[in-house]
Amino acid sequence: MTALGAMTMPASFAYKSVYLRGKPTHEPVDAFRIKHPPMGAARWAKIFAPFDALEGFDEMIASAEKHHIASAEKDPAASAEEDPVISA
């Protein structure tokens, strides 16, 4: 078996031959690079910049975090008992 990242690759891995070929390489000036020039970091960041998909979600999470921190500072044992996520 060959390694697939940190895991061993199963013998039945469907894309084994494609994986073993490795990442494609291109010459500095070839047809692929002319048609698909590398994207600059600024443009890449602009495209993948975070957006507020759920309006008000970040504020709600921040408010809940403040509430949990405040209650944990008052009584750490009680806050673990009332929060099902922490006690589970």
DRENTOR-204974 format. One line per 2 residues: number of its first residue (from 1); their letters; for each residue x, y, z of N, C-alpha, C. Coordinates in nm, 3 decimals, padded with zeros to 5 digits. Layout:
// DRENTOR-204974
NUM	A	X Y Z X Y Z X Y Z  ...
***
This chain:
// DRENTOR-204974
1	MT	00.083 -00.119 00.000 00.000 00.000 00.000 00.087 00.125 00.000  00.045 00.224 -00.072 00.114 00.353 -00.072 00.043 00.449 00.021
3	AL	00.114 00.556 00.055 00.056 00.654 00.148 -00.026 00.757 00.073  -00.138 00.792 00.131 -00.226 00.896 00.078 -00.232 01.004 00.185
5	GA	-00.137 01.098 00.179 -00.124 01.196 00.286 -00.070 01.125 00.409  -00.143 01.132 00.520 -00.101 01.066 00.643 -00.158 00.925 00.652
7	MT	-00.250 00.890 00.564 -00.315 00.758 00.569 -00.254 00.666 00.464  -00.270 00.536 00.483 -00.228 00.444 00.379 -00.339 00.434 00.276
9	MP	-00.300 00.421 00.150 -00.397 00.417 00.041 -00.450 00.274 00.025  -00.581 00.256 00.031 -00.635 00.122 00.011 -00.609 00.073 -00.131
11	AS	-00.596 -00.057 -00.147 -00.569 -00.115 -00.279 -00.682 -00.086 -00.377  -00.804 -00.071 -00.327 -00.919 -00.047 -00.414 -00.946 00.101 -00.439
13	FA	-00.853 00.188 -00.405 -00.872 00.333 -00.424 -00.892 00.361 -00.572  -01.008 00.416 -00.606 -01.048 00.433 -00.746 -00.956 00.525 -00.826
15	YK	-00.898 00.626 -00.762 -00.818 00.724 -00.834 -00.669 00.708 -00.806  -00.626 00.587 -00.775 -00.487 00.562 -00.739 -00.391 00.603 -00.851
17	SV	-00.421 00.568 -00.974 -00.331 00.601 -01.086 -00.321 00.752 -01.105  -00.432 00.822 -01.087 -00.432 00.968 -01.101 -00.350 01.029 -00.988
19	YL	-00.367 00.980 -00.866 -00.293 01.031 -00.750 -00.144 01.008 -00.767  -00.107 00.891 -00.814 00.035 00.858 -00.828 00.104 00.938 -00.938
21	RG	00.028 00.991 -01.034 00.088 01.076 -01.137 00.139 01.207 -01.078  00.078 01.251 -00.969 00.122 01.373 -00.904 00.057 01.497 -00.961
23	KP	00.098 01.609 -00.904 00.043 01.738 -00.946 00.098 01.774 -01.085  00.012 01.820 -01.175 00.062 01.857 -01.308 00.156 01.977 -01.302
25	TH	00.257 01.974 -01.387 00.349 02.087 -01.395 00.335 02.151 -01.533  00.355 02.281 -01.537 00.343 02.354 -01.662 00.466 02.441 -01.681
27	EP	00.500 02.461 -01.803 00.611 02.549 -01.837 00.569 02.693 -01.811  00.667 02.783 -01.789 00.632 02.924 -01.767 00.546 02.983 -01.878
29	VD	00.570 02.943 -02.002 00.489 02.992 -02.113 00.445 02.872 -02.194  00.325 02.827 -02.168 00.265 02.721 -02.249 00.118 02.754 -02.268
31	AF	00.047 02.672 -02.344 -00.092 02.701 -02.378 -00.180 02.711 -02.253  -00.154 02.626 -02.153 -00.236 02.628 -02.032 -00.216 02.759 -01.957
33	RI	-00.089 02.801 -01.939 -00.061 02.925 -01.864 -00.114 03.049 -01.937  -00.114 03.045 -02.068 -00.167 03.158 -02.144 -00.319 03.168 -02.125
35	KH	-00.386 03.052 -02.130 -00.531 03.049 -02.114 -00.573 03.070 -01.968  -00.493 03.021 -01.872 -00.525 03.029 -01.730 -00.407 03.090 -01.653
37	PP	-00.389 03.221 -01.659 -00.276 03.281 -01.587 -00.295 03.268 -01.436  -00.183 03.259 -01.360 -00.196 03.248 -01.215 -00.267 03.369 -01.155
39	MG	-00.349 03.344 -01.054 -00.426 03.450 -00.990 -00.341 03.513 -00.880  -00.339 03.645 -00.876 -00.265 03.716 -00.772 -00.330 03.697 -00.636
41	AA	-00.252 03.713 -00.529 -00.301 03.692 -00.394 -00.414 03.789 -00.359  -00.408 03.913 -00.405 -00.511 04.011 -00.374 -00.645 03.970 -00.437
43	RW	-00.643 03.924 -00.560 -00.767 03.882 -00.626 -00.820 03.755 -00.562  -00.730 03.663 -00.528 -00.769 03.538 -00.463 -00.839 03.569 -00.330
45	AK	-00.782 03.661 -00.252 -00.839 03.698 -00.123 -00.975 03.765 -00.140  -00.989 03.846 -00.244 -01.116 03.914 -00.268 -01.226 03.814 -00.301
47	IF	-01.194 03.714 -00.380 -01.293 03.615 -00.419 -01.336 03.530 -00.300  -01.238 03.490 -00.218 -01.267 03.400 -00.108 -01.279 03.470 00.026
49	AP	-01.302 03.600 00.025 -01.319 03.675 00.150 -01.445 03.626 00.221  -01.441 03.625 00.353 -01.561 03.580 00.425 -01.679 03.674 00.400
51	FD	-01.795 03.619 00.403 -01.916 03.699 00.384 -02.017 03.660 00.491  -02.111 03.744 00.517 -02.211 03.722 00.621 -02.330 03.648 00.560
53	AL	-02.317 03.516 00.549 -02.423 03.437 00.488 -02.548 03.434 00.576  -02.528 03.431 00.707 -02.640 03.433 00.801 -02.636 03.565 00.875
55	EG	-02.722 03.655 00.839 -02.721 03.789 00.897 -02.740 03.783 01.048  -02.648 03.844 01.122 -02.657 03.849 01.267 -02.598 03.728 01.338
57	FD	-02.552 03.628 01.263 -02.500 03.506 01.324 -02.375 03.533 01.407  -02.281 03.613 01.354 -02.158 03.644 01.427 -02.187 03.715 01.558
59	EM	-02.283 03.808 01.556 -02.319 03.880 01.677 -02.381 03.785 01.781  -02.464 03.691 01.734 -02.527 03.596 01.824 -02.422 03.505 01.889
61	IA	-02.325 03.460 01.812 -02.218 03.375 01.865 -02.135 03.453 01.966  -02.102 03.578 01.935 -02.024 03.661 02.028 -02.101 03.683 02.158
63	SA	-02.231 03.705 02.148 -02.314 03.725 02.267 -02.318 03.598 02.352  -02.334 03.485 02.289 -02.337 03.358 02.362 -02.203 03.331 02.428
65	EK	-02.095 03.363 02.358 -01.961 03.344 02.415 -01.942 03.430 02.540  -01.984 03.557 02.533 -01.974 03.645 02.649 -02.055 03.591 02.766
67	HH	-02.175 03.540 02.737 -02.262 03.485 02.841 -02.195 03.365 02.908  -02.140 03.274 02.827 -02.075 03.155 02.882 -01.951 03.190 02.962
69	IA	-01.874 03.285 02.916 -01.754 03.327 02.990 -01.793 03.389 03.123  -01.894 03.475 03.120 -01.939 03.540 03.244 -01.993 03.438 03.344
71	SA	-02.072 03.341 03.296 -02.127 03.241 03.388 -02.019 03.146 03.437  -01.919 03.118 03.357 -01.809 03.030 03.400 -01.722 03.099 03.503
73	EK	-01.707 03.230 03.492 -01.628 03.305 03.589 -01.699 03.310 03.725  -01.834 03.316 03.722 -01.910 03.320 03.847 -01.899 03.186 03.921
75	DP	-01.932 03.076 03.850 -01.930 02.944 03.911 -01.900 02.839 03.803  -01.775 02.796 03.792 -01.737 02.701 03.685 -01.815 02.570 03.690
77	AA	-01.844 02.516 03.808 -01.917 02.390 03.819 -02.061 02.405 03.772  -02.126 02.514 03.806 -02.266 02.537 03.768 -02.280 02.557 03.619
79	SA	-02.186 02.628 03.557 -02.198 02.654 03.413 -02.182 02.525 03.333  -02.101 02.431 03.381 -02.086 02.302 03.312 -02.212 02.219 03.326
81	EE	-02.282 02.230 03.441 -02.404 02.154 03.462 -02.520 02.203 03.376  -02.531 02.335 03.357 -02.644 02.389 03.282 -02.624 02.385 03.132
83	DP	-02.501 02.365 03.084 -02.473 02.360 02.941 -02.462 02.214 02.897  -02.560 02.163 02.818 -02.557 02.022 02.778 -02.436 01.986 02.690
85	VI	-02.383 02.082 02.617 -02.267 02.053 02.531 -02.144 02.028 02.615  -02.123 02.108 02.719 -02.006 02.093 02.804 -02.018 01.968 02.890
87	SA	-02.137 01.941 02.943 -02.153 01.827 03.033 -02.159 01.694 02.960  -02.184 01.694 02.829 -02.195 01.568 02.754 -02.062 01.503 02.730
***
